[in-house]
Amino acid sequence: MRQLLLLRHAKSSWDDPRLSDHARPLNARGRRAAVAMAAAMRDLGLSPDVVLVSSARRTLQTLEALGRLDGPPLIVPMDDLYLAPWQRLLDILRQVPDTARSVLLIGHNPGLHDLALALVGPGGMATLGAEGQRLAEAFPTAALAEFAIASPWHGLSAGGGRLLRFLVPADLPEPAA
């Protein structure tokens, strides 16, 4: 069984209109949420072998806010992940070596949310109860979805994931300042 972690970048700043979307940094709320999610990931023992991260500044800063990850994992910044649709994200995941047991993908909406919904599949969503309903409604900034994947990475397809948990920053205690 493989593990897929989907993490949306934390809240970014729109304060400087001169910056391109790709160059927008995290705001203070986003940094706090990323630190809180990092603590939750550590508490849950989530330690990926591979981290695929969009090359956007806010995704790279989200990864940085996670702190030192156990392993340490192979970290692969990718331009292709920037605002990618779910089908492209799925194609990228299919290229992960089958020796990787756990992958963390840090990306953007709507592609990340659409990928999470596609992995569960229309039939799987009905069986998820409240957790599935929350995922169906939104994938907020700094949210984390954990999936169990039975197939090898190269065989990953829509409907090929089982949602284990969906955490949003509002579920977590505020980190100490």
DAVEN-V481624 format. One record per helix or strand. SS is the DSSP state (helix for helix, strand for strand). FROM is the first residue (numbers start at 0). LEN is the number of residues. If there is no record, write none. Layout:
ss | from | len
SS | FROM | LEN
SS | FROM | LEN
//
This chain:
ss | from | len
strand | 1 | 7
strand | 11 | 1
helix | 20 | 3
strand | 25 | 1
helix | 27 | 16
strand | 49 | 5
helix | 56 | 9
strand | 73 | 5
helix | 78 | 3
helix | 85 | 8
strand | 101 | 6
helix | 110 | 15
helix | 128 | 9
strand | 143 | 6
helix | 152 | 3
strand | 160 | 7
helix | 168 | 3
//
